[in-house]
């Protein structure tokens, strides 16, 4: 006799339907037939033993397991955070024996990382140390050979633009300075950028010709053990943990200030780089220069216009569009963007937001498609380094690779401590 479906509706029998009025009689009969069968099944289930984990591999065993949970890959050793006190002790042992006040260096580096909420890892410590070694060989106030000549050249160049003869300048700087020595004597004996900065400060404040030549702009623009930009430091004072004795400029020339602001410039900004190599390039060329150089390479590929991969997306000396912006204009139709929208996006080139802009994404979608593969999102900028202190033909790429070599050497040594 056919039974009811689970829904309570009659099942189809052989050639006929079970009618509703026979419902109760069918239900009773079904229970009569099914009850013994259900009892047998329950007894069998109770008699069976659970399969242990150890039995799961045996033939005929069937273990029920949940979905596999993927464990996160362990961090590389160089990226594992360390206790500040432990790291400080390791840095002291790592620094060259000739380094003056190794404990002070170690404390300043750990403080800069911890107070800026950056991970105190071997990778970050060695990045800071690599830049400091490259720029100053671990000297808080590094000596610059021939600095007196460099200073005179700068002074005479400013005077020449104002048609002031050199002998007039020499005469004006023969008066005594606040230290008791003449300005000319102090310039002749210059050894460090800190000393040169202080001379120019005195000249601008005390000597009438100092104001004429330099206005209120001290020509010394970088300083300290990491050669950080003074303008950058003055614009990023939030969270500075030390008392400011005289000015941020003076703090930059101290070991603690130079390390603090150097670390801020090197590590404390969001950048999705595959390697710290590109942070070293940015340290030399400016934040996001490596990302922007990759963008310029993509624009050049799409537009067919050769571009200098310098990371500068707009002109900072004029409202007129630069070469990169003009190249983007030629593909504006492909991008479905107006020139005004393009300009507004390019103005974000010094910020992390540029990588989220429509312009950035559309350019790389088209460039990747044309290349047939994903193009790099970071490229070492092709910038020649120019400074009165530089006597060789050096580039940002050279600087970045040199610092990376120092960092890798540091990691090997620090990893053994």
C-alpha positions in Angstrom: 0.0 0.0 0.0 1.5 3.4 -0.9 2.3 5.9 1.8 2.0 9.6 2.1 4.7 12.0 1.0 6.6 14.1 3.5 4.4 17.0 2.7 1.3 15.2 3.7 -0.2 15.0 0.2 -1.2 11.6 -1.3 1.4 9.8 -3.4 0.4 8.4 -6.8 -0.3 4.7 -6.6 -0.3 2.2 -9.5 -2.7 3.8 -11.9 -4.8 5.7 -9.3 -4.7 8.4 -6.6 -5.1 7.8 -2.9 -8.1 9.9 -1.9 -8.2 12.2 1.2 -10.9 10.1 2.9 -8.5 7.2 3.1 -5.9 9.3 4.7 -6.1 8.0 8.2 -6.2 4.3 7.3 -3.2 4.6 5.0 -1.3 6.5 7.8 -2.0 3.7 10.3 -0.9 1.0 7.8 2.3 3.0 7.0 3.2 3.3 10.6 2.6 -0.4 11.1 5.1 -1.3 8.3 7.7 1.4 9.1 7.9 1.2 12.9 10.0 -2.0 13.0 12.3 -0.8 10.3 12.9 2.5 12.2 13.6 0.7 15.4 16.2 -1.6 13.6 18.0 1.4 12.1 18.2 3.2 15.5 19.7 0.2 17.2 22.3 -0.1 14.4 23.2 3.5 14.8 23.6 3.2 18.6 25.8 0.1 18.2 28.2 1.7 15.8 31.4 3.3 17.2 32.6 6.7 16.2 35.6 6.8 13.9 38.6 8.2 15.6 41.1 10.5 14.0 43.6 7.7 14.0 41.2 5.4 12.1 40.4 7.8 9.4 43.3 6.5 7.3 42.2 2.9 7.5 40.5 1.3 4.6 36.7 1.5 4.8 36.9 4.3 7.4 35.1 7.6 6.6 35.9 10.6 8.8 33.8 13.7 8.6 36.0 16.8 8.7 35.2 20.5 8.5 36.6 22.8 5.9 40.4 23.2 6.0 41.5 26.5 7.6 44.5 28.1 5.9 47.0 29.3 8.4 48.7 32.6 7.6 52.3 32.2 6.4 54.8 33.1 9.1 56.5 36.5 8.8 60.0 36.5 7.5 62.5 36.8 10.3 63.5 40.4 9.3 59.8 41.5 9.6 59.1 40.1 13.1 58.7 42.9 15.6 61.2 42.9 18.5 61.1 44.3 22.0 62.6 47.8 21.9 65.1 47.1 24.7 66.3 43.9 22.9 66.6 45.7 19.6 68.6 48.6 21.2 71.1 46.1 22.6 71.5 44.4 19.2 72.1 47.8 17.4 74.8 48.7 19.9 76.6 45.5 19.0 76.0 46.0 15.3 77.4 49.6 14.9 81.1 50.0 14.1 83.4 50.4 17.1 84.5 53.8 15.8 80.9 55.2 16.1 80.6 57.9 18.7 78.0 57.1 21.4 76.6 53.8 20.0 74.1 53.6 22.8 72.8 57.0 21.8 72.4 56.0 18.2 70.6 52.8 19.2 68.2 54.7 21.5 67.4 57.4 18.9 66.7 54.8 16.2 64.4 52.7 18.4 62.7 55.8 19.7 62.1 57.1 16.2 60.4 53.8 15.2 58.4 53.1 18.3 57.1 56.7 18.8 56.1 56.9 15.2 54.2 53.5 15.6 56.5 51.8 13.1 57.4 48.2 13.6 60.7 47.7 15.5 61.9 45.1 13.0 65.3 44.2 11.6 64.1 45.3 8.2 63.1 48.8 9.4 66.2 49.2 11.6 68.5 48.2 8.9 66.8 50.6 6.4 67.4 53.5 8.8 71.0 52.4 9.4 71.7 51.9 5.7 70.6 55.5 4.8 72.5 56.9 7.8 75.6 55.0 6.8 75.3 56.1 3.2 74.8 59.8 4.0 77.1 60.3 7.0 78.9 57.0 8.0 77.2 57.3 11.3 78.3 60.8 12.1 75.7 63.1 13.7 77.4 66.2 12.1 79.3 64.8 9.1 82.3 66.6 7.8 82.1 67.8 4.2 85.4 68.2 2.4 85.9 71.6 0.8 82.8 73.1 2.4 84.4 76.6 2.8 84.9 76.8 -1.0 81.3 75.6 -1.6 80.0 78.3 0.7 82.1 81.1 -1.0 80.9 79.9 -4.4 77.3 80.1 -3.2 77.8 83.6 -1.8 79.6 84.9 -4.9 76.9 83.4 -7.2 74.2 85.3 -5.3 76.3 88.5 -5.4 77.0 88.1 -9.1 73.2 88.0 -9.8 72.9 91.3 -8.0 76.0 92.8 -9.8 77.9 93.1 -6.4 81.7 92.7 -6.9 83.4 89.9 -4.9 85.8 92.4 -3.1 82.7 94.2 -1.8 81.3 91.0 -0.4 84.7 90.1 1.2 84.8 93.5 2.9 81.3 93.2 4.2 82.0 89.8 5.7 85.2 91.0 7.4 83.2 92.3 10.4 83.1 90.3 13.6 80.3 87.7 13.9 78.5 86.8 17.2 81.2 84.1 17.9 84.0 86.8 17.9 85.5 85.7 14.7 84.8 87.4 11.4 82.3 85.9 9.0 85.1 85.4 6.4 87.2 83.5 8.9 84.3 81.2 9.9 83.5 80.5 6.2 87.1 79.7 5.4 87.2 77.1 8.3 83.8 75.5 7.6 83.7 71.7 8.1 80.1 70.7 8.5 76.7 71.8 7.1 75.5 72.6 10.6 78.3 75.2 10.9 77.5 76.6 7.5 73.8 76.8 8.3 74.6 78.7 11.5 76.9 81.2 9.6 74.1 81.9 7.1 71.6 82.4 10.0 74.0 84.9 11.6 74.6 86.7 8.2 70.9 87.0 7.5 70.2 88.3 10.9 73.2 90.6 11.5 74.9 91.6 8.2 73.0 94.1 5.9 74.4 92.3 2.9 73.2 89.0 4.2 69.7 90.1 3.9 70.5 91.5 0.4 72.0 88.2 -0.8 69.7 85.7 0.9 66.6 87.5 2.1 65.2 85.2 4.8 66.1 82.0 3.0 69.0 80.0 4.4 70.6 78.2 1.4 71.5 75.1 3.5 68.4 72.9 2.7 69.4 69.5 4.0 71.3 68.3 7.1 71.9 65.8 9.8 73.0 62.2 9.8 70.4 61.2 7.3 70.6 64.3 5.2 66.9 65.0 5.5 65.2 68.1 3.9 64.8 70.9 6.4 61.6 72.0 4.7 60.2 68.5 5.1 61.1 68.5 8.8 59.5 71.9 9.3 56.3 70.6 7.7 56.2 67.3 9.7 56.7 68.2 13.4 53.6 66.4 14.7 54.6 63.9 17.3 58.2 65.1 17.7 59.1 63.7 21.1 62.0 66.0 22.1 62.0 69.6 23.4 62.8 72.0 20.6 65.8 74.0 21.8 65.9 76.8 19.2 64.3 75.7 15.9 63.4 72.6 13.8 66.3 73.5 11.6 68.7 73.1 14.6 66.9 69.9 15.5 67.6 68.4 12.1 71.3 68.9 12.6 71.2 66.9 15.9 71.5 63.2 15.9 68.1 62.6 17.5 66.3 65.1 15.2 68.1 63.9 12.1 67.2 60.3 12.8 63.6 61.2 13.8 62.8 63.2 10.6 64.9 60.9 8.4 62.9 57.9 9.6 59.7 59.9 9.1 60.7 60.6 5.5 61.9 57.1 4.8 59.2 54.8 6.3 56.3 56.7 7.7 54.1 57.1 4.6 51.8 54.5 2.9 53.3 53.0 -0.2 52.5 49.6 -1.8 56.0 48.9 -3.0 57.3 45.3 -3.5 60.6 46.2 -2.0 62.2 48.9 0.3 64.5 49.7 -2.7 61.8 52.0 -4.0 61.5 53.8 -0.6 65.2 54.5 -0.8 64.7 56.1 -4.2 61.8 58.1 -2.8 64.0 59.2 0.1 66.3 60.7 -2.5 63.8 61.9 -5.1 60.6 62.6 -3.0 57.6 60.6 -1.8 56.0 58.5 -4.5 58.7 59.3 -7.1 59.0 55.5 -7.9 55.3 55.0 -8.2 55.0 58.1 -10.4 57.9 57.1 -12.6 56.1 53.8 -13.3 53.0 55.8 -14.2 55.1 58.0 -16.6 56.4 54.8 -18.2 52.9 53.6 -18.8 51.8 56.9 -20.2 54.8 56.9 -22.5 53.9 53.4 -23.8 50.3 54.5 -24.5 51.0 57.9 -26.0 54.3 57.1 -27.8 55.7 60.2 -26.3 59.2 59.9 -24.7 59.1 61.0 -21.0 61.8 61.6 -18.4 60.9 59.1 -15.6 61.5 61.7 -12.9 58.4 61.2 -10.8 57.2 64.8 -11.4 53.7 64.6 -12.8 53.0 68.4 -13.0 55.2 71.5 -13.2 55.8 73.2 -9.9 57.3 76.4 -11.4 54.4 77.2 -13.7 50.6 76.7 -14.2 51.4 75.5 -17.8 51.2 71.7 -18.3 54.4 69.8 -18.3 55.5 67.0 -20.7 53.8 64.3 -18.7 50.5 66.1 -18.5 50.7 66.9 -22.3 51.3 63.3 -23.0 48.2 62.3 -21.0 46.2 64.9 -23.0 47.0 62.9 -26.2 45.2 59.8 -24.8 42.4 61.7 -23.0 39.9 60.2 -25.5 40.9 56.7 -24.6 40.7 57.5 -20.9 37.3 59.3 -21.3 38.6 62.1 -19.2 38.6 65.9 -19.6 41.9 67.9 -19.4 40.6 69.5 -16.2 39.9 66.1 -14.6 43.4 64.9 -15.7 45.0 67.9 -14.1 43.1 67.5 -10.9 44.3 63.9 -10.7 47.9 64.7 -11.5 47.9 67.2 -8.7 47.6 64.3 -6.3 51.0 63.0 -7.4 52.6 63.7 -4.1 50.0 61.8 -2.1 48.9 58.2 -1.7 45.5 59.1 -3.1 46.8 59.3 -6.6 47.0 55.5 -6.8 43.2 55.4 -6.1 42.4 58.0 -8.8 40.4 57.2 -12.0 43.3 58.5 -14.1 45.8 56.1 -12.5 43.6 53.0 -12.9 42.5 53.8 -16.4 46.1 54.4 -17.6 47.3 51.1 -16.2 44.3 49.1 -17.5 45.0 50.3 -21.0 48.8 50.0 -20.7 48.6 46.5 -19.3 46.3 45.5 -22.1 48.6 46.9 -24.7 51.7 45.2 -23.1 49.9 41.9 -22.8 50.9 41.6 -19.1 50.8 43.6 -15.9 53.3 46.4 -16.0 55.4 47.3 -12.9 53.8 49.8 -10.5 57.2 51.0 -9.3 60.2 52.1 -11.3 63.5 53.6 -10.1 63.4 57.3 -11.2 66.0 58.4 -13.8 67.3 61.4 -12.0 70.9 62.7 -12.0 72.0 63.9 -8.6 73.1 67.5 -8.5 74.7 69.2 -5.5 77.8 71.3 -4.8 78.9 68.4 -2.6 78.7 65.8 -5.5 81.6 65.5 -7.8 80.7 62.3 -9.6 77.9 61.4 -12.1 75.4 59.8 -9.7 71.7 59.0 -10.0 68.8 58.3 -7.8 68.9 54.6 -9.0 72.6 54.4 -7.9 71.7 55.8 -4.5 68.8 53.4 -4.0 70.8 50.4 -5.0 73.7 51.4 -2.8 71.5 51.8 0.2 69.8 48.5 -0.5 73.2 46.8 -0.6 74.0 48.3 2.8 70.6 47.3 4.2 71.1 43.6 3.0 74.6 43.6 4.6 73.1 44.9 7.8 70.3 42.3 7.8 72.8 39.5 7.6 74.9 40.8 10.5 71.9 41.8 12.7 70.2 38.4 12.1 73.2 36.7 13.7 73.0 38.8 16.9 
